[in-house]
Amino acid sequence: MRPASAPVTAGARRLPGRAAPLLLALAVLAAGSFAFALYAGTVPIAWRELLAVLAGHQQGLAREVVFKLRLPRAAAGFATGGLLALAGALMQVLVRNPLADPYVLGVSGGAASGALGAMVLGLAGAWVAGGAFAGALASTFLVFGLAHGRGSWSPTRLLLTGVVVAAGWGALVSFLLAVGPQSGLRGMLFWLMGDLSGAGSPLPGLILLGAGLVLAVMLGRQLNVLAHGDMPAAALGVPVSGLRTAIYLLASLLTSVAVTLAGSVGFVGLVVPHMVRLLGLRDHRLLLPASVLLGGTLLVVADTLARTAFAPRQLPVGVLTAAIGVPMFLYLLARERAAT
């Protein structure tokens, strides 16, 4: 697999002429995923009826289903997918390792532990979301503090520290599942596998996604330089230490909010940036918004299939993202091996 630090090729330098059509196509796919999410479900809504509801020309059950159930869930799914994809792309630049994503670095483990702790105490709703957010932030500072130690930290040190901390959180999650009430075990397991059925308002996630994307794109030129290594970046005047700290804190914040919305959804942050690179987008000023669009689209489609494929039963959305992510990741490995 081509590392995040791979040099920009001549074809990539010529890409800006193709970038607009690619981004437009991804935006159309995102809109299509929303249309699919609003249309599909156990309550049948015809396309003409759906258009009438969206235009405000129809009231009744269809309007309630669309605006109170399906649209908020689709928006939460898009926010979650976009947050994870953006965080994954940033992490891969930070550690210059294509296998890096926020879950490998222990952020989701801390969030899962915080949320499950609230569930074990019999809390629900905002308490679970708050526990997940607090756990993710605690994991962020724990990994960053341990990796930094008394001196500077390297990408390899950060990655190894994250893996160890993630293993520790995994042990705590297993303990909480073992001592938790049997009545809440199913809900805990669904949350651990990713579940949008209990997602709250998508507005905070969408606001953070927009703000995080704007900030990351503003840093895009420096990210392009940092992807080639610390020494070249420092030689070109990039504040390497400050930039790495900002990337890690931003990616961790994005992940913590994503986990708060939907639980632990795997593979999105790992695979989506690679899929965007396959399209030829390597300049981070283009790669990051494309990753947000594709990540959001992927999760909206996966969640729609998760709630309709075996209706009235619902699957955890993480099952679908794993089913998509594992073959895609194996394909990327095989493609890289054939290229070497």
N, C-alpha and C positions, 0 to 999 in steps of 0.2 A: 504494500500500500504506500502510495506516495506520501511522504511526511508533510506536515504543515509548512515546513521550512523549505519546500522545494522551490527552486528558482522560477520566476515567472518566465514563461517561454515567449518566443516571438509571436506565436499564435495568440497567446493571452494578451500581449500588448496591442494586438489589432482588434481585440474583442469589443471595446467600447461601441463600435458600430453595430454589433450583434447584441449588446447587453440590453438595450431598450426592448427589443422584441422578446427576449427571454424573460425579462422581468414582467412584461405585459402578459405573456403566456402563463406565468406562475400566478399572477393576479387573477386572471380568468379562471384558472384551476381552483383558486381559493374561493372565488364567487360560486363556482359550480359545486364545490363541496358544501357550502352553506345551503344552496338550493336542494341538494340531495338530503341534507340533514333535516331541513324543514319539511320535505315531502315524505320521507320514509318514516314509518312507525306503525304501531298497532292500530291507531285511529286513522282510517283511510282519508286522505285529503287529495282530491284531484288537482292537477296542475292549474287548471283554470280557477278553481276555488282558492288555491294558494296565492295566485296572482291577485285575486280580488281581496284577499285578506291583507296582503302586503300593501295594496293600494288604499286600504281603509274603507273599502266598499262593502265589507261583509262583517257581520257580528256573529255571536253564537259560539258553539263549541270549537269550531275550527280556529277562530281567532284566539280563544283561550289556550288551545293546545300549542299554537305556533308561538305566541308572544310570551306565554308564561312557562312553557316547558321546553320546547325544542330550540327556540332562538337563544335563550340564556345558556342552555347546555352547549350548543354549537359555539357560541362566543367564548365560553369557558374553555372548551376544547382547543379552539384556535389560539387563545392566549397561552394555554399550557404548552402546546406544541411549539409555538413561536418562542416562548421563554426558554424552553429546553434546547431548541436548535441554536439559538443565539448564544446561550451559555456554553454549549458544546463547542461551537466554533471558536469562542474566545479561549476556552481551556486548551484547545489543541494548539493555538498559537503560543499560549503561556508556557506550556511544557514541551512544545515542539515534538509532540508525539501524537500520531493519528489515533491511538487507542484511548486517548484521554477524553473523559467527559465528567460532568459534575458528580455522577454517581460513583465513579471509580474513586473520586477524591473524598468520599465520605459525607458529602452534604446531605444526600437523600437519606442515608442511614441515621443521621442525627435528627432529621425531620420525622422519620418514621418512629424513632424512639420517643420523641416528644409527643406525637399524636397518640401512639399506643398507650403511653403513660396516662394521658388524659382519659382514654377509653377505659383503662383498667380501673381508674378512680370513679367510673360511672358518669363522667362528664360527656357532653356532646356539643354539637354545633360550633359556636365561636371558640369554645375552649379547646376543641380538637385542632381547629385551624391555628389558634394561638400557640398550642403546644408544638405543632409542626414547625411553625415559623421560628419559635424560640430554639427548638432543637437544631434546626438548620443553621441558624446564626451561631449557636454554641459550637457546632462542629466546624464552622468556618474559622472562628478564632482559635479553636483548639489545633486544627491542622496548620494554620498559618503560624501560630506561636511555636509549635513543636518543630516545624520545618525551618523556621528562622533561627531558633535557639539564640546563642550569643553572637552569632556572626551572620553573614549573608546566606541566603538559601539559593539553591540551584533548582532548575526544573526537575531533575531526577530526584533530588531530595524531597521536593514537594510531592511528587507522584508516589514515592515509596511511603512517605508519611500518611498520605491520604488513603492508600491501600490498607495500611495497618489500622488506622482509625476506623475505616469502613468495616474491617473485620470485627473490631471491638463493638461497634454499634450493632452489627449482625448478631453477636452473642447476646447483647442486651435485648434485642427484638425477640429472639428465641425465648429468653427468660420471661419476658412480658406475656408472650403467647401462652407459655406453660402455666403461669400463675393467674392469667386473666379469667374472667367469668366465661363459662361455656356459652351462655346466652349471647354474648357479644363476639364470639370467636369468628363467626362467618363474616361479620362486618369488618373485623380487623384484617382478615385474610384478603377480602376484596380490596380494602384500602391499600394494603401492601402491594397488590398486583396492579393497582391503578384503577380508579373508579371515579367517573364524572357524575354519577347519579346524585351524589350529595354535594356537588359543587355549589358554593354560594354565589354571590354576585360576581360576574366576570369583570366588572368595571375596574376594580383595583389592578387586576392582572393586565388588562388592556392598557391602562394608563402607564404602568411600569414598563410594559413591553415597548410602547411608543417612546417613552423617555430613554430607556436603555438602548434602543436601536439608534436614536439620534446621537446619543453620547458615543456609542461604539463606532458609528460611521464617521463622526468627527475625529476619532482617533485612528481612522482607517489607514491613513498614510503611514503613521508610526507603526501600526500593526504589520503592515507590509514589510517594513524594514526589520522589525523585531523577529519576524518569522525566519529570517536568514541567520539569526544568531545574535547574542548579546554584544560581541565585540564589534561586528559591522554596524550595529545600531548605535552603540556608544560613539563610534568613530564619526557617525553622521549627525551627532548631536542629540540623539534621542535619550531622554531621561529614563534609562532602563529600569532602575530600581522602582521609581515611582510609578512607571507605566505598568510593570508587572503586578505591583500591589493593587493598583486601580482595577486591572483586569480581573484579578482573583476575587476581589471584594464585589465587583459588579456581577461576575458570573455566579458567585455564591448567592447573592441577593436574588438574582433572577431565578435560580433553582429553588430557593426556599419558597418563593411565592408560587412557583409551579407545583411544588409538592403540596403546599397548602391547598391549592385548588383541586388537585386530582389524585393525590397520593403518589406512590412510586411508579412512574411510567418509564420503562426502560427503552433503550436503543435509539430514541429520537435524537438526543444530543450527540450520539456517537455516529449514526449513519447519515443523517440529513446533510451535514456539511460535506461529506464525501460525495453524496449524490449531486450536490451543487457543483463541486469541483469537476465531476464527470461532464457537466454541461459546459465546462470551460471557464467558469468564473473563479478566478483566483485573487483578483484585487479585492481586498476586504471591504472596500467601499461599495462593491457590488455583491460580493459573496454574502455579507451579513444580511442585507434586506432580502436576498433570494432565499437564504436559509430560513428566515422568519416565515416567509410566505409558504415555502414547501413544508416546513415543520408543522405550521398551523393546519395546512391542508391535510397532511397525513393523519394528524390526530383527529380532526373532525370526521374524516372518512372512516377511520378505524373505530371511533366511538359509535358512529351511526351503524356500522356493521355489527358491533358488539351488542347493541340493544335491539337489533332487528333480526339477526341471522337465526336465533333460536327463540324468538318471541313466543310466549310472554317472558321467558327467562332472559336474563341479561348476563353477558360475559364481562369480566373485568377488561377494560380497554388495554391493559398491559399485555394480555394474552395475544391480542391482535397485533400490537406493535412488535412483540417478539416474533410472531409468525412472519411479519414483513421484514423485520430487522435482521434476523439470523441468516436467512438465505441471501439477503443483500450484502451482508458483511462477508459471508463466505465467497460470494461472487467477487467482491473487491479484493479479497486475499488472493483468489485464483488469478484475477486479472493482473495484479502486481507481480505475482510469481511468473506469469507468462511473459511479462514485460522485462524481467531481469535475466 
